């Protein structure tokens, strides 16, 4: 599989779709390689019981770690209700809405920490020490380990920027590929995403939801559906990266 050629072909498709909407696509490929794994209790209580993920990423050729604790839930108020304030300085807390095919919203509250030394997460007590306001009903003595001993090489490719008007609003498409090792040619899973960042609101434009201009919401929605209509993404795909990690470990 020629990854570079595939990304170039995808970029050309995106460019064509965007130009049909009278938008602009600025091609600019930036690739990052890292190792990714998840931590949980032996009974998967973080994810299966509480919809939480504890993800560790290590950048290639670097001592830099990225640790993220995230709650993802279909109810935005449940997701936003957790206290992820940290005892460690430099934690970045974000609240996001993810829209997955065909059109399903999932909301996530996350806390991320970057540094050259990974925090010690051997037990739930270690997690509570970093996030003292977090109460998930898990015994603090429960041990944490790598979920299903699963670790992947992740290639994250930012492939440009999209603009639909002359303001500063932009959409950032990104391709994520997971490999079992650096020697593998065929990825385990491929995920295409695009992120919307809102510009400063024009006083003459009505703001309907959050801080996003109405025009950006409509253009992003049109692009989202065109990807499915033109079969750029598989509407029948049901397995996510999280599904791959946990491999149906959550028993009913």
Helices and strands as residue ranges (DSSP letters): H 3-20, E 24-40, I 45-49, H 50-50, E 52-59, E 65-73, H 76-80, E 92-100, E 104-115, H 124-130, E 145-163, E 170-179, E 189-197, E 207-209, E 212-213, H 214-229, H 241-246
